[in-house]
Amino acid sequence: MPITEDARDLQEDLVRLRHDLHRRPEIGLHLPRTQERVIQALDGLPFEITLGKETTSVTAVLRGGAGMQAGGGTPAATASPAGTGSPAGGKAAERPAVLLRADMDGLPVQEKTGVDYTSRTDGAMHACGHDLHTSMLAGAATLLAEKRHLLRGDVVLMFQPGEEGCDGASYMIREGVLDAAGPRVQAAYGMHVFSSLEEHGQFCTKPGVMLSASDGLEVTILGAGGHGSAPHAAKDPVTAAAEMVTALQVMVTRQFNMFDPVVLSVGVLQAGTKRNVIPETARIEATIRTFSEGSRLKMMEAVPRLLKGIAAAHGLDVHVDYQAEYPLTITDEDETTTAEKVISGLFGERRLSRWATPLSGSEDFSRVLAEVPGTFVGLSAVAPGADPAASPFNHSPYATFDDGVLADGAALYAELAMSRLASLSAAS
């Protein structure tokens, strides 16, 4: 039976898991209930499970059965603290391994979708579809366990907390997720659903730079307060802050190549308490997205220089905190081609799109792709028949993701692991 049909048999279970996760989203690096639900989903399957020390991550290793000596099986899923697991199934060090990743955390967003499984946690929502990622990877775990005898190597499942600004991937890498099977994984695959952009069920890839780098900017302008009727007797940080906001945009257009874009958006501009009082301080916070390492490094130098110059011109002091966050998400061309062949084989070429340009979103799966070859696949969860251009995008309180893609996502995860292990084994 094709793996897509096996996955469709799991659809109802995947929907139940996804709705349960959606009703009870957790934020950040510590997701105890989500971790518990993942462990429950893996219960009874032949995975070696390791739990994170610094986070509530779950790492699950499945030892492939193809080519193993009789009696070389592994125990059913058991949980242990990070670093205490031990390789099983014989000569693990000589076997190839691949990694599949799903992030698990929600966002501090008040849900306004009106779906019957709406979040019951005030101020928290799965607005980016991570509940679908987790459910799809749990489904893939079942599919892979059922076909374990065909696996010509080992599979590492990476259930990751803290993607939304907490860099959870770095924690898991430090705790050894890439080496959980014994040898370092030789390929890594991640997936991300979208609530707009593409027609329902469309898979999207791009070799090379797929997602931008993301950095944060926090600026505090230090002046001297006074009466609004006598600005000459004060040091006004408000006018300097306003000039800085405009100057940052002008700098991007005048110092950076338009064909190597930079996106800088100010999300916070705060100052003052009353219209006739000049405040002592003003604050600016911004997000910065770049699409090359050269532009990223140049921004790190140019932004503080510009802001300090403006502050000095106004006779003010300024504190500039430029925060390096997620690097560029760069996919491997060969691994992207591999994923495209798997997608076309499972679902047909009509379901596959290759993006011409990267997205300005960012991902900490970039940390994994910086260590091992791999790729990242987009999957549209827009409702069937809905206009992708008019659908609310990820992170919106109105963003909705259709359950109909769950089985396909689970099938793709599983087939990526199976086919890549087969090619790695044949090449060794």
Protein Blocks (a to p, Z undefined) as FASTA:
>chain_A
ZZklmmmmmmmmmmmmmmmmmmmccehjbdfklmmmmmmmmgoiacdcdddfkbccdcdd
dddfehpaehiaccddddddehiaccehijmklpccddddddfbdcddddfklpakbcfb
ghiacfkopmmmmmmmmmmmmmmmmmmmmpgcdddddddehknonommmmmmmnopmmmn
opacfbdcdddddfehiaehiacddehjfbdcddddddddddddddfklmmlmccfklmm
mmmmmmmmmmmmmmccfklccddddfbdcedjbfkbccfbdcdddddddfbfklmmmmmm
mmmmmmmmmmmmnopacddddddfbdcddddfklmmmmmmmmmmmnojklpccdfbdcfb
dcfklmmmmmpgcddddddfbdehiafklpccehiakbccdfklmmmmmmmmmmmmmmmm
mmmmmmZZ
